[in-house]
Amino acid sequence: MASTIRWGWVATLALGIAPWVAVTAGEAGAPQPVAGVPEVAEPVADPDYGVQVDALGLRREVQMWQWQREDGTFRGTWSAEQIDASEFPADYANPGEPPYGSAQWIAGRVRLDGRRVSPELLVDLPGWEPVPVGQASASLPPNLAVVFQPDGDWLSSSADPGEPDVGDLRIRWQQLPVGPVHGQLVADGQRWVAAAPDSRLARGEPGAARTSTPGIGCLVFRDEARQAVA
């Protein structure tokens, strides 16, 4: 096991589709403009904590309170990565990684303009929004509801969130809300796929000015929807 374990985002793409589905000539139609509001058949759920939303995607961010050494001194800090304490004094040992790290889920049963949308088309959409902490707290199963309590935008396992102990966790969720999208897509049978490796859906109506409010861990969206496809 590596000395530093990155928990990071785990992209869980429903249906197991690769990041880009190549379509050769004769297998599908020509790229065409597509616009509308996606229809999501079922909620996106975090199977570990029970949080679910009616949205295009769901993210979970997990941080642990750990010892960190800076300039020879030790202090506690929240970190989404496991801090290597193998060379720290015994009094400053850090626990192992949590049972459930940060993760991401993308809705698998989404339709747009009569066809199924391949999940990889949704991964880079901007506009992630926080899941209200009260909604997240109410979704927890009983065994976790007694462990976590609201702490601002987070759910914290600390007995006193103002004085966390090493090994305490805090968790929050984000959702990718349903709304108008548009892009240049290819019809491959009953589904839409990307017209090129870097083409994705964009937010808003066609012709509208693009705006983006990236959330935690959001990728910078590159809007190729208006570019001609050779």
C-alpha positions as CSV (number, residue, x, y, z in Angstrom):
1,M,0.0,0.0,0.0
2,A,1.3,3.4,-0.9
3,S,2.4,5.7,2.0
4,T,-0.1,8.3,0.9
5,I,-3.5,7.1,-0.1
6,R,-5.6,9.4,-2.3
7,W,-9.3,8.9,-1.7
8,G,-10.3,11.4,-4.4
9,W,-13.4,11.3,-6.5
10,V,-14.6,7.8,-7.6
11,A,-16.5,8.1,-10.8
12,T,-19.3,5.5,-10.7
13,L,-20.8,5.5,-14.2
14,A,-23.9,3.5,-14.5
15,L,-24.0,0.9,-17.3
16,G,-20.2,0.7,-17.3
17,I,-19.8,2.9,-20.4
18,A,-16.3,4.0,-21.3
19,P,-15.4,7.8,-21.1
20,W,-16.0,8.1,-24.8
21,V,-17.7,5.8,-27.1
22,A,-16.2,5.8,-30.6
23,V,-18.7,5.6,-33.4
24,T,-17.5,4.8,-36.9
25,A,-19.1,5.9,-40.1
26,G,-22.1,3.8,-41.0
27,E,-22.8,2.8,-37.3
28,A,-24.6,6.0,-36.4
29,G,-25.9,9.3,-37.9
30,A,-24.1,12.5,-38.4
31,P,-23.6,15.0,-35.5
32,Q,-26.7,17.0,-34.9
33,P,-27.8,19.8,-32.4
34,V,-29.8,18.4,-29.5
35,A,-31.5,20.5,-26.8
36,G,-34.0,20.0,-24.1
37,V,-34.5,19.1,-20.4
38,P,-33.3,15.5,-19.6
39,E,-35.8,13.1,-18.1
40,V,-34.4,11.1,-15.2
41,A,-36.1,7.8,-14.5
42,E,-35.0,7.2,-10.9
43,P,-33.2,9.0,-8.1
44,V,-29.4,8.9,-7.9
45,A,-28.4,7.3,-4.6
46,D,-25.4,7.0,-2.3
47,P,-25.7,3.3,-1.3
48,D,-23.4,3.7,1.7
49,Y,-25.1,6.6,3.5
50,G,-28.7,6.4,2.1
51,V,-28.7,9.9,0.6
52,Q,-30.6,10.1,-2.7
53,V,-31.6,13.0,-5.0
54,D,-33.8,13.5,-8.1
55,A,-30.9,14.8,-10.1
56,L,-28.4,14.0,-12.9
57,G,-25.6,13.2,-10.4
58,L,-24.6,12.9,-6.8
59,R,-21.2,13.5,-5.1
60,R,-20.0,12.7,-1.7
61,E,-17.0,14.5,-0.1
62,V,-15.3,12.9,2.9
63,Q,-12.7,14.5,5.1
64,M,-10.9,13.2,8.2
65,W,-9.3,15.2,11.0
66,Q,-5.7,14.1,11.1
67,W,-2.3,15.2,12.4
68,Q,-0.2,17.2,9.9
69,R,3.5,18.2,10.4
70,E,4.6,21.7,9.3
71,D,8.0,23.1,10.1
72,G,8.6,20.6,12.8
73,T,5.3,21.2,14.6
74,F,2.1,19.2,14.6
75,R,-1.5,20.4,14.2
76,G,-4.8,18.9,13.4
77,T,-6.4,19.5,10.0
78,W,-9.3,18.3,7.9
79,S,-8.0,16.4,4.9
80,A,-9.6,14.4,2.0
81,E,-6.4,12.4,1.7
82,Q,-4.8,10.1,4.3
83,I,-1.8,11.9,5.7
84,D,1.3,9.7,6.0
85,A,2.2,9.6,9.6
86,S,4.7,6.7,9.4
87,E,7.5,8.9,10.5
88,F,5.5,10.8,13.1
89,P,6.0,10.2,16.9
90,A,3.6,7.6,18.3
91,D,1.6,10.4,20.0
92,Y,0.8,11.8,16.5
93,A,-0.3,8.6,14.7
94,N,-3.1,8.9,12.1
95,P,-5.8,6.3,11.7
96,G,-6.3,4.3,8.5
97,E,-8.5,5.4,5.7
98,P,-12.3,5.6,6.4
99,P,-14.6,2.8,5.2
100,Y,-16.2,5.0,2.6
101,G,-14.3,7.7,0.9
102,S,-15.3,10.4,-1.6
103,A,-17.4,9.2,-4.5
104,Q,-19.5,10.3,-7.5
105,W,-22.5,8.7,-9.1
106,I,-24.1,9.7,-12.5
107,A,-27.7,8.8,-13.3
108,G,-27.9,5.8,-15.6
109,R,-31.4,6.1,-16.9
110,V,-31.6,9.5,-18.5
111,R,-33.4,10.4,-21.7
112,L,-33.2,13.5,-23.9
113,D,-35.3,14.2,-27.0
114,G,-36.5,10.5,-27.1
115,R,-33.1,8.8,-26.7
116,R,-31.1,7.5,-23.8
117,V,-28.1,9.7,-22.8
118,S,-24.8,8.0,-22.3
119,P,-23.6,8.8,-18.8
120,E,-20.2,10.2,-19.9
121,L,-22.1,13.1,-21.6
122,L,-23.2,14.3,-18.1
123,V,-19.9,13.9,-16.2
124,D,-18.5,17.4,-17.0
125,L,-21.7,19.4,-16.7
126,P,-21.2,22.4,-14.4
127,G,-23.7,23.7,-11.9
128,W,-23.3,21.3,-8.9
129,E,-25.2,22.4,-5.9
130,P,-25.0,21.4,-2.2
131,V,-27.5,18.9,-0.9
132,P,-29.1,20.6,2.2
133,V,-27.5,19.2,5.3
134,G,-30.9,18.6,6.8
135,Q,-32.0,16.5,3.9
136,A,-28.7,14.5,4.1
137,S,-29.1,14.0,7.8
138,A,-32.7,12.8,7.5
139,S,-31.6,10.2,4.9
140,L,-29.0,8.4,7.1
141,P,-29.8,4.9,8.3
142,P,-30.3,4.7,12.1
143,N,-26.8,3.4,12.8
144,L,-25.2,6.4,11.1
145,A,-27.8,9.0,12.3
146,V,-26.6,8.5,15.9
147,V,-23.0,9.1,14.8
148,F,-23.2,12.2,12.6
149,Q,-24.6,15.6,13.5
150,P,-25.0,18.8,11.4
151,D,-22.0,21.2,11.5
152,G,-22.5,24.0,9.1
153,D,-22.7,22.5,5.6
154,W,-21.3,19.2,6.8
155,L,-22.3,16.2,8.8
156,S,-19.7,15.6,11.5
157,S,-18.9,12.5,13.6
158,S,-17.3,14.7,16.2
159,A,-18.9,14.7,19.7
160,D,-18.1,18.4,19.7
161,P,-17.7,19.7,16.1
162,G,-15.8,22.7,17.4
163,E,-13.2,20.4,18.9
164,P,-12.7,17.5,16.6
165,D,-10.6,14.5,17.6
166,V,-8.1,12.7,15.3
167,G,-10.1,10.2,13.2
168,D,-13.3,12.2,13.2
169,L,-15.1,12.4,9.9
170,R,-17.1,15.1,8.2
171,I,-19.2,14.5,5.0
172,R,-21.2,16.6,2.6
173,W,-23.0,15.9,-0.7
174,Q,-23.6,17.8,-3.9
175,Q,-26.2,17.2,-6.6
176,L,-26.2,18.0,-10.3
177,P,-29.7,19.4,-10.8
178,V,-31.9,18.7,-13.9
179,G,-32.2,21.6,-16.3
180,P,-32.0,22.6,-19.9
181,V,-28.9,21.3,-21.8
182,H,-27.8,21.4,-25.4
183,G,-25.0,20.0,-27.5
184,Q,-23.8,18.4,-30.8
185,L,-24.5,14.7,-30.4
186,V,-24.6,11.5,-32.5
187,A,-27.6,9.2,-32.5
188,D,-26.3,5.6,-32.0
189,G,-29.5,3.5,-32.2
190,Q,-31.6,4.5,-29.2
191,R,-29.0,6.5,-27.4
192,W,-27.0,9.7,-27.7
193,V,-23.2,9.5,-27.7
194,A,-20.5,12.1,-27.9
195,A,-19.7,13.5,-31.4
196,A,-16.0,13.8,-30.5
197,P,-13.7,12.8,-27.6
198,D,-14.0,16.3,-26.0
199,S,-17.6,17.2,-26.9
200,R,-20.1,17.2,-24.1
201,L,-23.5,18.7,-23.2
202,A,-23.6,22.3,-22.1
203,R,-26.0,24.0,-19.7
204,G,-28.8,26.2,-20.8
205,E,-30.7,26.9,-24.0
206,P,-28.9,27.0,-27.3
207,G,-27.5,30.4,-27.9
208,A,-27.6,31.5,-24.3
209,A,-24.4,32.9,-22.7
210,R,-22.5,30.2,-20.9
211,T,-22.1,30.5,-17.2
212,S,-20.4,28.2,-14.8
213,T,-20.3,27.9,-11.1
214,P,-17.9,25.0,-10.4
215,G,-18.5,23.2,-7.2
216,I,-16.0,21.2,-5.1
217,G,-14.0,18.9,-7.3
218,C,-15.8,20.2,-10.4
219,L,-13.9,19.9,-13.7
220,V,-13.6,22.9,-15.9
221,F,-16.2,22.6,-18.6
222,R,-15.1,23.0,-22.2
223,D,-18.1,23.9,-24.3
224,E,-17.7,22.4,-27.8
225,A,-21.4,22.4,-28.6
226,R,-21.2,25.1,-31.2
227,Q,-18.2,23.9,-33.1
228,A,-18.6,22.2,-36.4
229,V,-17.8,18.6,-36.5
230,A,-15.7,17.5,-39.5
